[in-house]
Every structure is written in structure tokens, then in C-alpha cells.
């Protein structure tokens, strides 16, 4: 076996292992999310692509696309997509550091963005981390009102905002300090409907702190600005079990939001 063939076999083995791990990730993430969203499905899709390319390396000699011009166009398109993906992911990762709530100064309102509850009404780990972050901020700033924003998803027994309200009250937040927004089903609606509940002129810029997981800060801050908020992020940790899926899914959610969420 030539050195080139040995390299191809080694790469094929690496791709088979990577594909297996990616498919296992989808299974693990599905157990957490309990639905087939983009972040759950994409690792399996990537894993299958890894398997298919490993088979090509093992059994097919030469390029799959014979036409040189078409092959070049496909490669350039793939490189352009990967560069765009990398830039967006870098922005998603760094934005919580740059636009932290420490720079907000005094605010009157905190908006906690909903993200899912279990069929029995308990908050998911992602939502619990957001609520715990909001609690810490409230303890240091007891004058603020807290808007809990989250409607009812297809696998949820009732709106997320009701679970969020109960969670905060059980941990000492006064019920009078909590405003319930229980109609939203997207990040865009979180801010649009929360704005409608605030007794402020429609054309006035309102300074707020919003609470969400780190991967969600960049897109949330942009959408908040579209609805008249000068928004500062209070970022909560993302559960490790869905960390990869969350950042992967967020790329596609960001593209969708920039195109249609006005």
C-alpha cells in the first residue's frame, strides 16, 4: 500500500469515528430536547456525510465530480459557506463577553426569555440556568420588574411563562414584581410582546437587561434593538449535553432571523 493510500485509509477511519460520534450526539440531544429541531438533526446529517465520504475514500478512486469547472464551483461554494459559518459562530461566541449587563447601568426591567419546559411542567436545565441568573440579578437589584416571556410549545402542557413565574416566586421574588408574557413562540415575539406590556411610548428607546443562554445573546440583542430596546445581556451557562447542538442550531436561527424577523 502506497503512502497516499495509507493516508486515505487513515482519513476514512477518522471520518467513520467522527460520523459515529455525531450520530450519537443526535440521539443524546433528542433525549434532552424531545423534538427533532435543526440542532438535533444536523449532527446526524453531518455524521452521515462523514460516513459517505469515508466510503468514497475506500472504494472510489478519483473525484466524484468529473467536470473541472463544476468541481471548482462546488469547492468555492463550500469554502464560502464555511467562512461565513465561522464568522457568525465567532460573533455568537464573543458577543456575550462584549455586551455584558455590567455595562448597562441602572435599569427598571429584566426580560427573561423562555426556552422550554418538560411535559410535566418542570423547567429544562437551560431555562433553569436563565432563571437562576435572573434571580442573582434581582437579589442585587430588588427594584427591577421581571418580565417572564414564553408561550406554549407543541410538547408543553402550558405556557413557559407560568413555570418561570412559579420558579421565581418559589425562590423569593415578590409576585408583584413579575410580569407574565405568555403568548410568544420565538425570540422575535419575546421582545415584541414584552414591549407591548411595558407602559412606555412606542417610539422611546427603553434600556433593559435580558436573560438568556450564551449562545442566544448575539441574535437576541439584534432583535431587541429592532423593537426599541437598548438591551444588555445577562448570559446564563448552556448545559454541556446540548452545547454543540445549541451553537450549531443558532447559526441557522441567526440567518433566518436576519432575513425574516422584522
ABEGO torsion letter per residue (X at the ends): XBAAAAAAAAAAAAAAAAAAAAAAAAAAAAAAAGBBBAAAAAAAAAAAAAAAAAAAAAABBEBABABAAAAAAAAAAAAAAAAAAAAAAAAAAAAAAABBAAAAEBBABBBBBBAEBBAAGBBBAAAAAAAAAAAAAAAABAABBBBBBEBBBAABABBAAAAAAAAAAAAGBBAAABBBBAABABAAAAAAAAAAABBBBAABBBBBBBBBBAAAAAAAAAAAAAAGBBBBBBBBBBBAAAAAAAAAAAAAAAAAAAAABX
